[in-house]
Amino acid sequence: MTPLRDRKCRDYAPGTPALDAEQARKLLSGLDKGWRITDDVKSLRRAFAFEDFHRTMAFVNALAWIAHAEDHHPDFEVGYGYCRVVFSTHSIGGLSENDFICAAKIDAL
């Protein structure tokens, strides 16, 4: 099976079922241990810490590049020395493989 970081995101039509908890946990096992699935299984989250603002912003710029290349955009919160990333596939109202693909690409940074 192709590793998540080597896959490409795809479009999901509204009405496509979101991943269930078991499917999401299986995909989570392919990511860094810092990623968490929310209790409602609607999003994937991770907090990152950095030594300074410059490193934080370099990470955010790399994250933006991944999001643009995959056409799958997370929500993120940024401040001095931290970035919190939240993935969810809004068109289906929950998690899709796209969320895990992008998370894996971030793990590879």
N, C-alpha and C positions, 0 to 999 in steps of 0.2 A: 504494500500500500504506500502511496506517495505521502511523505511527511507533510504535515499541515503547512509549514512555511514555504513549501514548494508548490502549493496549490494556488489557484486563482479564484477570486470572489466571482459570484454570479448574481444575476438579478433574481429576485423572488417576487412573484406576483402577489398582490394583496389576496388574502385568503389561504395562502400556503400555510400549512401548519408549522408552528414553531417547534423547536426541539423539546422533547419531554425531559424530565429530570435524569432519567437513565442515559439517554443519548448525550445530554450535555456533560454528565459526569465522565462518560467514556472519552469524549473529546478533551475534557479538562485534563485528563491523565497525560496528554501529549504536550502540556504547557508547563512553564516554570511554576514552582510551588506557590508563588506569590499571587497568582490569579485566583479569584473567588467567584462563584456563581451566587447570585442573590437568592434569598430564601424563596422568592416567588418564581425563580427560574426565568426571569425576563431580561437579566443583564449579567455581564461578565465584567469584573472590576479588578483593578490593581493599583496600588500606590507605589510610587517610585521616589527615592530620596537621592539627592545630589549634594555635592560639596559646596556649590555656589550657583549663582544665577546664570552665569555663562553656560555651565554644563546642563543646567535645566533647560535653557532655551535651545541649546544644540539638540537635545533629546526631543523637544517639542517640534522642532523643525524636521527632524528625521521622521517623527511620527506623522506629521502632516504630509510628508512625501509619500509614505506608505499608504495613508488614507486616500490620497489623490490617485496614486497608481492603481489601487484596488477599487476605487470609487465606492468606498465603504468608510464612513466617517464616524469616529467616536465623539463622545462628549469628553472634555477634559477640563480640569481645574489646575491652574498653574500659579505658583508663588515662589518665593525665594527658597531654593533647595528642594522643591517637591513638585510632582505632577501626579494627579490622580486621573486614571483613564477608565472610561465606562463604554463598553460596547453593547449594542442591542440592534437588532434588525427592525427598524421602525415600521417598515412596510408589512411585516407579519406580526408585529406586537410581541416579540420575544426574541429568543436566541435562534440563530441559524449557524451553519458551518462557517459562514463569512466572518462571524465574530471571533471564532477560534483561529481561523486562518490569519487574520490581522494580528491577533495576540501573539501567535507563533512567530510572525515576522518581526514584531517588536522584541520578542525574546532573543531573536537572532542579532539584534543590533550590538 
